[in-house]
Amino acid sequence: MKPPGIQDIARSLGVSIGTVDRALHGRAGINPATRARVLKKAEELGYRPNIAARSLKLNRRLRIGIYFPREIASFFDSLRAGVRAAASTSVGLSIDLVFRTFPRLDEGDVELLKADARESFDGVLVAPGNPLRIGPALLGLAQRKIPVVCVSSDAPRSERLASIAVDSLTSGAIAAELFSRIMQKPGTLATITGELTTLDHAEKLRGFAANLALLAPHLSLLPVIESHEQPELAHKQAMALLRQAKRPAGIYLSTANSIPVLRALEETKLLGDVQVITTDLFPELVPYIETGKVLATLYQRPFIQGKIALEMLLNYLVNDAKPDPVHRLAPHILLRSNIALFAKEIDTPGEFLV
């Protein structure tokens, strides 16, 4: 008889193969009770890992293509650091990381993927911009049996292997709840995002608008502003917004492109009067939070996103462990009271992984 495998364990327990794999290999992302059930069932079925097959794969040199944008650098550089950290801790594997860079989300990504169509990658990590535009290129990779993991956002109809990102809907909902608690009088709020065609950005604003309508009907939303991840454009748009006769009482910045908007607030002497909630963490932002001029930032944990993405891909290539198709991290709420703890993450990425 064929010896039992992880598929048999998953089938008997009614759980995913990814869950079984995490339990058997002691990885994070599984609760203790489920881990105990998996280990008990593996023992009952007489499961033994296929060491010979794994050794054959370990002798391969894996070539991974990583397609991340240049802007916004404070986010995507940390994402790259997480990928490198995962590669450096993969004992017994020979990995070539091929970093490919395009200007920003939904600008140059499709063209770069097409130009690399003949590259012999074992797997690909990509930060997708517009799912409709990038989808065919990712489908092409899938047809060539090259697994793709989407990072920071998603392209759900592209036959990608999996995606890892912060829970965008929840991130936007948290921002709305914070505003609802501090703004008791009627007023207007502005939202500044990157590209609404990017699923991550659209989901944040959907969660924000829905929760604001539920918790703070006295607050109204101005039409969303798309800065296209361009700092100069974000500054220009913010200046125009703040010079209006009826300026907003608060601004939700749903991307890391926040410093140009904060500078516009400083130049118009409105910083501190207009309530601001930002996204992510980088050195320039820390003083604004420490002084209370920014109410909070919602940290998307880019380092751990990059680390988990490569770990999932390698686990699939080496152990045939198909991951859960969607992985969503809880956003961290960074306030004046806890910013000192998380500011260390800037200098020692990966130290705060939970």
PyMOL commands that set and color helices and strands:
alter all, ss='L'
color gray80, all
select helices_A, chain A and resi 6-13+17-24+32-45+51-58+73-88+109-115+131-143+168-182+199-215+231-242+259-267+283-290+302-319+339-347
alter helices_A, ss='H'
color red, helices_A
select strands_A, chain A and resi 61-69+94-102+123-126+148-151+162-166+187-193+219-221+225-226+250-253+275-279+296-299+326-329+332-334
alter strands_A, ss='S'
color yellow, strands_A
deselect
rebuild
show_as cartoon
